[in-house]
Amino acid sequence: EVQLVESGGGLVQAGGSLRLSCAASGFTFDDYVLGWFRQVPGKEREGVSCISSSEGAIHYADSVKGRFTISSDDGKNTVYLQMNTLKPEDTAIYYCAAVRIYGSSWPPREYEYDYWGQGTQVTVSS
């Protein structure tokens, strides 16, 4: 059974940091692109970052470049999202997702992701 389990969310003041983790199981981790998305109730889900260990590729949304860092530990089947200099507008539910096969463009599109976690709430107070 495929599982993606996020952790590390919480409440933090603006300017603070959080590190999200996504523990994966049930599939060959390093064959997949792992991505982080976020969603605010009433708004569309937004791609935040993704990483392909096999291709050595990383992508960040413009809104988080220079503040967020994605990394993966293939030995632990875990992908991380280090979030620094957090802003109130970063408040959202953060989801981890995985895709093995996607189209020719990078990064993969949201609809191409095969598996999703349940999400973890991140709240940044001003």
CNS distance restraints for C-alpha pairs under 8 A (distance, minus, plus):
assign (resid   1 and name CA) (resid  25 and name CA) 7.53 0.50 0.50
assign (resid   1 and name CA) (resid  26 and name CA) 5.13 0.50 0.50
assign (resid   2 and name CA) (resid  24 and name CA) 7.49 0.50 0.50
assign (resid   2 and name CA) (resid  25 and name CA) 5.63 0.50 0.50
assign (resid   2 and name CA) (resid  26 and name CA) 4.18 0.50 0.50
assign (resid   2 and name CA) (resid  27 and name CA) 6.29 0.50 0.50
assign (resid   2 and name CA) (resid 115 and name CA) 7.54 0.50 0.50
assign (resid   3 and name CA) (resid  23 and name CA) 7.84 0.50 0.50
assign (resid   3 and name CA) (resid  24 and name CA) 5.65 0.50 0.50
assign (resid   3 and name CA) (resid  25 and name CA) 5.23 0.50 0.50
assign (resid   3 and name CA) (resid  26 and name CA) 6.33 0.50 0.50
assign (resid   3 and name CA) (resid 115 and name CA) 7.82 0.50 0.50
assign (resid   3 and name CA) (resid 116 and name CA) 7.94 0.50 0.50
assign (resid   3 and name CA) (resid 117 and name CA) 7.01 0.50 0.50
assign (resid   4 and name CA) (resid  22 and name CA) 6.19 0.50 0.50
assign (resid   4 and name CA) (resid  23 and name CA) 5.65 0.50 0.50
assign (resid   4 and name CA) (resid  24 and name CA) 4.63 0.50 0.50
assign (resid   4 and name CA) (resid  25 and name CA) 6.70 0.50 0.50
assign (resid   4 and name CA) (resid  96 and name CA) 6.80 0.50 0.50
assign (resid   4 and name CA) (resid  97 and name CA) 7.27 0.50 0.50
assign (resid   4 and name CA) (resid 115 and name CA) 7.50 0.50 0.50
assign (resid   4 and name CA) (resid 116 and name CA) 6.35 0.50 0.50
assign (resid   4 and name CA) (resid 117 and name CA) 4.61 0.50 0.50
assign (resid   4 and name CA) (resid 118 and name CA) 7.64 0.50 0.50
assign (resid   5 and name CA) (resid  21 and name CA) 7.96 0.50 0.50
assign (resid   5 and name CA) (resid  22 and name CA) 5.29 0.50 0.50
assign (resid   5 and name CA) (resid  23 and name CA) 5.19 0.50 0.50
assign (resid   5 and name CA) (resid  24 and name CA) 6.59 0.50 0.50
assign (resid   5 and name CA) (resid  96 and name CA) 7.71 0.50 0.50
assign (resid   5 and name CA) (resid 117 and name CA) 5.51 0.50 0.50
assign (resid   5 and name CA) (resid 118 and name CA) 6.85 0.50 0.50
assign (resid   5 and name CA) (resid 119 and name CA) 7.72 0.50 0.50
assign (resid   6 and name CA) (resid  20 and name CA) 6.93 0.50 0.50
assign (resid   6 and name CA) (resid  21 and name CA) 5.51 0.50 0.50
assign (resid   6 and name CA) (resid  22 and name CA) 4.31 0.50 0.50
assign (resid   6 and name CA) (resid  23 and name CA) 6.51 0.50 0.50
assign (resid   6 and name CA) (resid  95 and name CA) 7.13 0.50 0.50
assign (resid   6 and name CA) (resid  96 and name CA) 6.63 0.50 0.50
assign (resid   6 and name CA) (resid 117 and name CA) 6.50 0.50 0.50
assign (resid   6 and name CA) (resid 118 and name CA) 7.13 0.50 0.50
assign (resid   6 and name CA) (resid 119 and name CA) 5.99 0.50 0.50
assign (resid   6 and name CA) (resid 120 and name CA) 6.00 0.50 0.50
assign (resid   7 and name CA) (resid  20 and name CA) 5.72 0.50 0.50
assign (resid   7 and name CA) (resid  21 and name CA) 5.24 0.50 0.50
assign (resid   7 and name CA) (resid  22 and name CA) 6.45 0.50 0.50
assign (resid   7 and name CA) (resid 120 and name CA) 6.14 0.50 0.50
assign (resid   8 and name CA) (resid  18 and name CA) 6.96 0.50 0.50
assign (resid   8 and name CA) (resid  19 and name CA) 5.85 0.50 0.50
assign (resid   8 and name CA) (resid  20 and name CA) 4.48 0.50 0.50
assign (resid   8 and name CA) (resid  21 and name CA) 6.09 0.50 0.50
assign (resid   8 and name CA) (resid 120 and name CA) 7.31 0.50 0.50
assign (resid   9 and name CA) (resid  18 and name CA) 7.04 0.50 0.50
assign (resid   9 and name CA) (resid  19 and name CA) 7.53 0.50 0.50
assign (resid   9 and name CA) (resid  20 and name CA) 6.19 0.50 0.50
assign (resid   9 and name CA) (resid 120 and name CA) 5.34 0.50 0.50
assign (resid   9 and name CA) (resid 121 and name CA) 5.27 0.50 0.50
assign (resid   9 and name CA) (resid 122 and name CA) 4.91 0.50 0.50
assign (resid   9 and name CA) (resid 123 and name CA) 7.91 0.50 0.50
assign (resid  10 and name CA) (resid  18 and name CA) 7.87 0.50 0.50
assign (resid  10 and name CA) (resid 120 and name CA) 7.96 0.50 0.50
assign (resid  10 and name CA) (resid 121 and name CA) 6.14 0.50 0.50
assign (resid  10 and name CA) (resid 122 and name CA) 5.03 0.50 0.50
assign (resid  10 and name CA) (resid 123 and name CA) 6.09 0.50 0.50
assign (resid  11 and name CA) (resid 122 and name CA) 6.17 0.50 0.50
assign (resid  11 and name CA) (resid 123 and name CA) 4.73 0.50 0.50
assign (resid  11 and name CA) (resid 124 and name CA) 5.89 0.50 0.50
assign (resid  11 and name CA) (resid 125 and name CA) 7.31 0.50 0.50
assign (resid  12 and name CA) (resid  16 and name CA) 6.07 0.50 0.50
assign (resid  12 and name CA) (resid  17 and name CA) 7.22 0.50 0.50
assign (resid  12 and name CA) (resid  18 and name CA) 7.68 0.50 0.50
assign (resid  12 and name CA) (resid 122 and name CA) 7.94 0.50 0.50
assign (resid  12 and name CA) (resid 123 and name CA) 6.34 0.50 0.50
assign (resid  12 and name CA) (resid 124 and name CA) 5.02 0.50 0.50
assign (resid  12 and name CA) (resid 125 and name CA) 6.26 0.50 0.50
assign (resid  13 and name CA) (resid  86 and name CA) 7.64 0.50 0.50
assign (resid  13 and name CA) (resid 124 and name CA) 5.34 0.50 0.50
assign (resid  13 and name CA) (resid 125 and name CA) 4.76 0.50 0.50
assign (resid  13 and name CA) (resid 126 and name CA) 6.18 0.50 0.50
assign (resid  14 and name CA) (resid  85 and name CA) 6.94 0.50 0.50
assign (resid  14 and name CA) (resid  86 and name CA) 5.31 0.50 0.50
assign (resid  14 and name CA) (resid  87 and name CA) 5.02 0.50 0.50
assign (resid  14 and name CA) (resid  88 and name CA) 6.23 0.50 0.50
assign (resid  14 and name CA) (resid 124 and name CA) 5.66 0.50 0.50
assign (resid  14 and name CA) (resid 125 and name CA) 5.66 0.50 0.50
assign (resid  14 and name CA) (resid 126 and name CA) 5.31 0.50 0.50
assign (resid  15 and name CA) (resid  84 and name CA) 7.07 0.50 0.50
assign (resid  15 and name CA) (resid  85 and name CA) 4.16 0.50 0.50
assign (resid  15 and name CA) (resid  86 and name CA) 4.88 0.50 0.50
assign (resid  15 and name CA) (resid  87 and name CA) 6.39 0.50 0.50
assign (resid  16 and name CA) (resid  84 and name CA) 6.17 0.50 0.50
assign (resid  16 and name CA) (resid  85 and name CA) 5.44 0.50 0.50
assign (resid  16 and name CA) (resid  86 and name CA) 5.50 0.50 0.50
assign (resid  17 and name CA) (resid  82 and name CA) 7.47 0.50 0.50
assign (resid  17 and name CA) (resid  83 and name CA) 5.39 0.50 0.50
assign (resid  17 and name CA) (resid  84 and name CA) 4.39 0.50 0.50
assign (resid  17 and name CA) (resid  85 and name CA) 6.17 0.50 0.50
assign (resid  17 and name CA) (resid  86 and name CA) 6.13 0.50 0.50
assign (resid  18 and name CA) (resid  82 and name CA) 6.19 0.50 0.50
assign (resid  18 and name CA) (resid  83 and name CA) 5.24 0.50 0.50
assign (resid  18 and name CA) (resid  84 and name CA) 6.73 0.50 0.50
assign (resid  19 and name CA) (resid  80 and name CA) 6.77 0.50 0.50
assign (resid  19 and name CA) (resid  81 and name CA) 5.57 0.50 0.50
assign (resid  19 and name CA) (resid  82 and name CA) 4.38 0.50 0.50
assign (resid  19 and name CA) (resid  83 and name CA) 5.88 0.50 0.50
assign (resid  20 and name CA) (resid  80 and name CA) 5.51 0.50 0.50
assign (resid  20 and name CA) (resid  81 and name CA) 4.99 0.50 0.50
assign (resid  20 and name CA) (resid  82 and name CA) 6.41 0.50 0.50
assign (resid  20 and name CA) (resid  83 and name CA) 7.83 0.50 0.50
assign (resid  21 and name CA) (resid  78 and name CA) 6.67 0.50 0.50
assign (resid  21 and name CA) (resid  79 and name CA) 5.85 0.50 0.50
assign (resid  21 and name CA) (resid  80 and name CA) 4.53 0.50 0.50
assign (resid  21 and name CA) (resid  81 and name CA) 6.51 0.50 0.50
assign (resid  22 and name CA) (resid  78 and name CA) 5.39 0.50 0.50
assign (resid  22 and name CA) (resid  79 and name CA) 5.21 0.50 0.50
assign (resid  22 and name CA) (resid  80 and name CA) 6.28 0.50 0.50
assign (resid  22 and name CA) (resid  96 and name CA) 6.31 0.50 0.50
assign (resid  23 and name CA) (resid  76 and name CA) 7.75 0.50 0.50
assign (resid  23 and name CA) (resid  77 and name CA) 6.04 0.50 0.50
assign (resid  23 and name CA) (resid  78 and name CA) 4.50 0.50 0.50
assign (resid  23 and name CA) (resid  79 and name CA) 6.76 0.50 0.50
assign (resid  24 and name CA) (resid  29 and name CA) 7.10 0.50 0.50
assign (resid  24 and name CA) (resid  77 and name CA) 5.42 0.50 0.50
assign (resid  24 and name CA) (resid  78 and name CA) 5.94 0.50 0.50
assign (resid  25 and name CA) (resid  29 and name CA) 7.62 0.50 0.50
assign (resid  25 and name CA) (resid  77 and name CA) 7.03 0.50 0.50
assign (resid  28 and name CA) (resid  32 and name CA) 7.25 0.50 0.50
assign (resid  29 and name CA) (resid  74 and name CA) 6.65 0.50 0.50
assign (resid  29 and name CA) (resid  77 and name CA) 5.80 0.50 0.50
assign (resid  30 and name CA) (resid  52 and name CA) 7.68 0.50 0.50
assign (resid  30 and name CA) (resid  53 and name CA) 6.07 0.50 0.50
assign (resid  30 and name CA) (resid  54 and name CA) 6.23 0.50 0.50
assign (resid  30 and name CA) (resid  74 and name CA) 6.25 0.50 0.50
assign (resid  30 and name CA) (resid  77 and name CA) 7.99 0.50 0.50
assign (resid  31 and name CA) (resid  53 and name CA) 7.97 0.50 0.50
assign (resid  31 and name CA) (resid  54 and name CA) 6.69 0.50 0.50
assign (resid  31 and name CA) (resid 100 and name CA) 6.19 0.50 0.50
assign (resid  32 and name CA) (resid  52 and name CA) 6.71 0.50 0.50
assign (resid  32 and name CA) (resid  53 and name CA) 7.94 0.50 0.50
assign (resid  32 and name CA) (resid  98 and name CA) 6.13 0.50 0.50
assign (resid  32 and name CA) (resid  99 and name CA) 5.40 0.50 0.50
assign (resid  32 and name CA) (resid 100 and name CA) 4.36 0.50 0.50
assign (resid  32 and name CA) (resid 101 and name CA) 7.72 0.50 0.50
assign (resid  33 and name CA) (resid  50 and name CA) 6.78 0.50 0.50
assign (resid  33 and name CA) (resid  51 and name CA) 5.65 0.50 0.50
assign (resid  33 and name CA) (resid  52 and name CA) 4.61 0.50 0.50
assign (resid  33 and name CA) (resid  53 and name CA) 7.37 0.50 0.50
assign (resid  33 and name CA) (resid  98 and name CA) 5.60 0.50 0.50
assign (resid  33 and name CA) (resid  99 and name CA) 5.28 0.50 0.50
assign (resid  33 and name CA) (resid 100 and name CA) 6.13 0.50 0.50
assign (resid  34 and name CA) (resid  50 and name CA) 5.51 0.50 0.50
assign (resid  34 and name CA) (resid  51 and name CA) 5.47 0.50 0.50
assign (resid  34 and name CA) (resid  52 and name CA) 6.63 0.50 0.50
assign (resid  34 and name CA) (resid  79 and name CA) 7.11 0.50 0.50
assign (resid  34 and name CA) (resid  96 and name CA) 7.13 0.50 0.50
assign (resid  34 and name CA) (resid  97 and name CA) 5.75 0.50 0.50
assign (resid  34 and name CA) (resid  98 and name CA) 4.60 0.50 0.50
assign (resid  34 and name CA) (resid  99 and name CA) 6.70 0.50 0.50
assign (resid  35 and name CA) (resid  47 and name CA) 7.66 0.50 0.50
assign (resid  35 and name CA) (resid  48 and name CA) 7.55 0.50 0.50
assign (resid  35 and name CA) (resid  49 and name CA) 5.67 0.50 0.50
assign (resid  35 and name CA) (resid  50 and name CA) 3.90 0.50 0.50
assign (resid  35 and name CA) (resid  51 and name CA) 6.36 0.50 0.50
assign (resid  35 and name CA) (resid  96 and name CA) 5.71 0.50 0.50
assign (resid  35 and name CA) (resid  97 and name CA) 5.12 0.50 0.50
assign (resid  35 and name CA) (resid  98 and name CA) 6.18 0.50 0.50
assign (resid  36 and name CA) (resid  47 and name CA) 6.36 0.50 0.50
assign (resid  36 and name CA) (resid  48 and name CA) 5.42 0.50 0.50
assign (resid  36 and name CA) (resid  49 and name CA) 5.27 0.50 0.50
assign (resid  36 and name CA) (resid  50 and name CA) 6.07 0.50 0.50
assign (resid  36 and name CA) (resid  81 and name CA) 7.74 0.50 0.50
assign (resid  36 and name CA) (resid  94 and name CA) 6.77 0.50 0.50
assign (resid  36 and name CA) (resid  95 and name CA) 5.60 0.50 0.50
assign (resid  36 and name CA) (resid  96 and name CA) 4.69 0.50 0.50
assign (resid  36 and name CA) (resid  97 and name CA) 6.32 0.50 0.50
assign (resid  37 and name CA) (resid  45 and name CA) 6.61 0.50 0.50
assign (resid  37 and name CA) (resid  46 and name CA) 5.46 0.50 0.50
assign (resid  37 and name CA) (resid  47 and name CA) 4.38 0.50 0.50
assign (resid  37 and name CA) (resid  48 and name CA) 5.04 0.50 0.50
assign (resid  37 and name CA) (resid  49 and name CA) 7.08 0.50 0.50
assign (resid  37 and name CA) (resid  94 and name CA) 5.66 0.50 0.50
assign (resid  37 and name CA) (resid  95 and name CA) 5.06 0.50 0.50
assign (resid  37 and name CA) (resid  96 and name CA) 6.40 0.50 0.50
assign (resid  37 and name CA) (resid  97 and name CA) 7.62 0.50 0.50
assign (resid  38 and name CA) (resid  45 and name CA) 5.60 0.50 0.50
assign (resid  38 and name CA) (resid  46 and name CA) 5.31 0.50 0.50
assign (resid  38 and name CA) (resid  47 and name CA) 6.56 0.50 0.50
assign (resid  38 and name CA) (resid  48 and name CA) 6.74 0.50 0.50
assign (resid  38 and name CA) (resid  92 and name CA) 5.77 0.50 0.50
assign (resid  38 and name CA) (resid  93 and name CA) 5.36 0.50 0.50
assign (resid  38 and name CA) (resid  94 and name CA) 4.26 0.50 0.50
assign (resid  38 and name CA) (resid  95 and name CA) 5.85 0.50 0.50
assign (resid  39 and name CA) (resid  43 and name CA) 6.55 0.50 0.50
assign (resid  39 and name CA) (resid  44 and name CA) 6.31 0.50 0.50
assign (resid  39 and name CA) (resid  45 and name CA) 4.42 0.50 0.50
assign (resid  39 and name CA) (resid  46 and name CA) 6.16 0.50 0.50
assign (resid  39 and name CA) (resid  92 and name CA) 5.25 0.50 0.50
assign (resid  39 and name CA) (resid  93 and name CA) 5.31 0.50 0.50
assign (resid  39 and name CA) (resid  94 and name CA) 6.62 0.50 0.50
assign (resid  40 and name CA) (resid  44 and name CA) 7.34 0.50 0.50
assign (resid  40 and name CA) (resid  45 and name CA) 7.28 0.50 0.50
assign (resid  40 and name CA) (resid  91 and name CA) 7.32 0.50 0.50
assign (resid  40 and name CA) (resid  92 and name CA) 4.82 0.50 0.50
assign (resid  40 and name CA) (resid  93 and name CA) 6.46 0.50 0.50
assign (resid  41 and name CA) (resid  92 and name CA) 7.90 0.50 0.50
assign (resid  47 and name CA) (resid  61 and name CA) 6.68 0.50 0.50
assign (resid  47 and name CA) (resid 110 and name CA) 7.22 0.50 0.50
assign (resid  48 and name CA) (resid  60 and name CA) 5.90 0.50 0.50
assign (resid  48 and name CA) (resid  61 and name CA) 5.15 0.50 0.50
assign (resid  48 and name CA) (resid  64 and name CA) 7.06 0.50 0.50
assign (resid  49 and name CA) (resid  58 and name CA) 7.32 0.50 0.50
assign (resid  49 and name CA) (resid  59 and name CA) 5.30 0.50 0.50
assign (resid  49 and name CA) (resid  60 and name CA) 4.39 0.50 0.50
assign (resid  49 and name CA) (resid  61 and name CA) 6.14 0.50 0.50
assign (resid  49 and name CA) (resid  70 and name CA) 6.82 0.50 0.50
assign (resid  50 and name CA) (resid  58 and name CA) 5.72 0.50 0.50
assign (resid  50 and name CA) (resid  59 and name CA) 5.33 0.50 0.50
assign (resid  50 and name CA) (resid  60 and name CA) 6.88 0.50 0.50
assign (resid  50 and name CA) (resid  70 and name CA) 7.08 0.50 0.50
assign (resid  50 and name CA) (resid 107 and name CA) 7.29 0.50 0.50
assign (resid  51 and name CA) (resid  56 and name CA) 7.51 0.50 0.50
assign (resid  51 and name CA) (resid  57 and name CA) 5.73 0.50 0.50
assign (resid  51 and name CA) (resid  58 and name CA) 4.49 0.50 0.50
assign (resid  51 and name CA) (resid  59 and name CA) 6.59 0.50 0.50
assign (resid  51 and name CA) (resid  70 and name CA) 6.99 0.50 0.50
assign (resid  51 and name CA) (resid  71 and name CA) 7.20 0.50 0.50
assign (resid  51 and name CA) (resid  72 and name CA) 7.74 0.50 0.50
assign (resid  52 and name CA) (resid  56 and name CA) 5.63 0.50 0.50
assign (resid  52 and name CA) (resid  57 and name CA) 5.12 0.50 0.50
assign (resid  52 and name CA) (resid  58 and name CA) 6.45 0.50 0.50
assign (resid  53 and name CA) (resid  57 and name CA) 6.81 0.50 0.50
assign (resid  53 and name CA) (resid  72 and name CA) 7.48 0.50 0.50
assign (resid  58 and name CA) (resid  70 and name CA) 7.72 0.50 0.50
assign (resid  59 and name CA) (resid 107 and name CA) 6.58 0.50 0.50
assign (resid  60 and name CA) (resid  64 and name CA) 6.55 0.50 0.50
assign (resid  60 and name CA) (resid  65 and name CA) 5.80 0.50 0.50
assign (resid  61 and name CA) (resid  65 and name CA) 6.31 0.50 0.50
assign (resid  64 and name CA) (resid  68 and name CA) 5.59 0.50 0.50
assign (resid  67 and name CA) (resid  83 and name CA) 6.14 0.50 0.50
assign (resid  67 and name CA) (resid  84 and name CA) 5.11 0.50 0.50
assign (resid  67 and name CA) (resid  85 and name CA) 6.07 0.50 0.50
assign (resid  67 and name CA) (resid  86 and name CA) 7.66 0.50 0.50
assign (resid  68 and name CA) (resid  81 and name CA) 6.67 0.50 0.50
assign (resid  68 and name CA) (resid  82 and name CA) 5.47 0.50 0.50
assign (resid  68 and name CA) (resid  83 and name CA) 4.46 0.50 0.50
assign (resid  68 and name CA) (resid  84 and name CA) 5.96 0.50 0.50
assign (resid  69 and name CA) (resid  81 and name CA) 5.67 0.50 0.50
assign (resid  69 and name CA) (resid  82 and name CA) 5.01 0.50 0.50
assign (resid  69 and name CA) (resid  83 and name CA) 6.60 0.50 0.50
assign (resid  70 and name CA) (resid  79 and name CA) 7.26 0.50 0.50
assign (resid  70 and name CA) (resid  80 and name CA) 5.61 0.50 0.50
assign (resid  70 and name CA) (resid  81 and name CA) 4.59 0.50 0.50
assign (resid  70 and name CA) (resid  82 and name CA) 6.32 0.50 0.50
assign (resid  71 and name CA) (resid  79 and name CA) 5.75 0.50 0.50
assign (resid  71 and name CA) (resid  80 and name CA) 5.24 0.50 0.50
assign (resid  71 and name CA) (resid  81 and name CA) 6.63 0.50 0.50
assign (resid  72 and name CA) (resid  77 and name CA) 7.55 0.50 0.50
assign (resid  72 and name CA) (resid  78 and name CA) 5.75 0.50 0.50
assign (resid  72 and name CA) (resid  79 and name CA) 4.15 0.50 0.50
assign (resid  72 and name CA) (resid  80 and name CA) 5.96 0.50 0.50
assign (resid  73 and name CA) (resid  77 and name CA) 5.93 0.50 0.50
assign (resid  73 and name CA) (resid  78 and name CA) 5.37 0.50 0.50
assign (resid  73 and name CA) (resid  79 and name CA) 6.27 0.50 0.50
assign (resid  74 and name CA) (resid  78 and name CA) 6.56 0.50 0.50
assign (resid  86 and name CA) (resid  90 and name CA) 6.48 0.50 0.50
assign (resid  86 and name CA) (resid 124 and name CA) 6.75 0.50 0.50
assign (resid  87 and name CA) (resid  91 and name CA) 7.57 0.50 0.50
assign (resid  87 and name CA) (resid 124 and name CA) 6.13 0.50 0.50
assign (resid  87 and name CA) (resid 125 and name CA) 7.81 0.50 0.50
assign (resid  87 and name CA) (resid 126 and name CA) 7.56 0.50 0.50
assign (resid  88 and name CA) (resid 123 and name CA) 7.32 0.50 0.50
assign (resid  88 and name CA) (resid 124 and name CA) 4.67 0.50 0.50
assign (resid  88 and name CA) (resid 125 and name CA) 5.68 0.50 0.50
assign (resid  88 and name CA) (resid 126 and name CA) 5.95 0.50 0.50
assign (resid  89 and name CA) (resid 124 and name CA) 7.56 0.50 0.50
assign (resid  90 and name CA) (resid 122 and name CA) 7.56 0.50 0.50
assign (resid  90 and name CA) (resid 123 and name CA) 7.46 0.50 0.50
assign (resid  90 and name CA) (resid 124 and name CA) 6.71 0.50 0.50
assign (resid  91 and name CA) (resid 121 and name CA) 7.78 0.50 0.50
assign (resid  91 and name CA) (resid 122 and name CA) 5.36 0.50 0.50
assign (resid  91 and name CA) (resid 123 and name CA) 4.56 0.50 0.50
assign (resid  91 and name CA) (resid 124 and name CA) 5.43 0.50 0.50
assign (resid  92 and name CA) (resid 121 and name CA) 6.07 0.50 0.50
assign (resid  92 and name CA) (resid 122 and name CA) 5.52 0.50 0.50
assign (resid  92 and name CA) (resid 123 and name CA) 6.60 0.50 0.50
assign (resid  93 and name CA) (resid 119 and name CA) 5.86 0.50 0.50
assign (resid  93 and name CA) (resid 120 and name CA) 5.40 0.50 0.50
assign (resid  93 and name CA) (resid 121 and name CA) 4.35 0.50 0.50
assign (resid  93 and name CA) (resid 122 and name CA) 5.98 0.50 0.50
assign (resid  94 and name CA) (resid 119 and name CA) 5.21 0.50 0.50
assign (resid  94 and name CA) (resid 120 and name CA) 5.26 0.50 0.50
assign (resid  94 and name CA) (resid 121 and name CA) 6.19 0.50 0.50
assign (resid  94 and name CA) (resid 122 and name CA) 6.96 0.50 0.50
assign (resid  95 and name CA) (resid 116 and name CA) 6.93 0.50 0.50
assign (resid  95 and name CA) (resid 117 and name CA) 5.82 0.50 0.50
assign (resid  95 and name CA) (resid 118 and name CA) 6.60 0.50 0.50
assign (resid  95 and name CA) (resid 119 and name CA) 4.36 0.50 0.50
assign (resid  95 and name CA) (resid 120 and name CA) 6.63 0.50 0.50
assign (resid  96 and name CA) (resid 116 and name CA) 5.88 0.50 0.50
assign (resid  96 and name CA) (resid 117 and name CA) 5.34 0.50 0.50
assign (resid  96 and name CA) (resid 118 and name CA) 7.98 0.50 0.50
assign (resid  96 and name CA) (resid 119 and name CA) 6.92 0.50 0.50
assign (resid  97 and name CA) (resid 113 and name CA) 6.31 0.50 0.50
assign (resid  97 and name CA) (resid 114 and name CA) 7.33 0.50 0.50
assign (resid  97 and name CA) (resid 115 and name CA) 5.40 0.50 0.50
assign (resid  97 and name CA) (resid 116 and name CA) 4.38 0.50 0.50
assign (resid  97 and name CA) (resid 117 and name CA) 6.27 0.50 0.50
assign (resid  98 and name CA) (resid 113 and name CA) 5.54 0.50 0.50
assign (resid  98 and name CA) (resid 114 and name CA) 5.93 0.50 0.50
assign (resid  98 and name CA) (resid 115 and name CA) 5.20 0.50 0.50
assign (resid  98 and name CA) (resid 116 and name CA) 6.68 0.50 0.50
assign (resid  99 and name CA) (resid 108 and name CA) 7.97 0.50 0.50
assign (resid  99 and name CA) (resid 112 and name CA) 6.63 0.50 0.50
assign (resid  99 and name CA) (resid 113 and name CA) 4.48 0.50 0.50
assign (resid  99 and name CA) (resid 114 and name CA) 5.16 0.50 0.50
assign (resid  99 and name CA) (resid 115 and name CA) 6.83 0.50 0.50
assign (resid 100 and name CA) (resid 113 and name CA) 7.86 0.50 0.50
assign (resid 100 and name CA) (resid 114 and name CA) 7.61 0.50 0.50
assign (resid 101 and name CA) (resid 112 and name CA) 7.90 0.50 0.50
assign (resid 102 and name CA) (resid 108 and name CA) 6.02 0.50 0.50
assign (resid 102 and name CA) (resid 109 and name CA) 7.94 0.50 0.50
assign (resid 102 and name CA) (resid 112 and name CA) 6.08 0.50 0.50
assign (resid 103 and name CA) (resid 108 and name CA) 6.95 0.50 0.50
assign (resid 108 and name CA) (resid 112 and name CA) 6.41 0.50 0.50
assign (resid 108 and name CA) (resid 113 and name CA) 7.56 0.50 0.50
assign (resid 109 and name CA) (resid 113 and name CA) 7.26 0.50 0.50
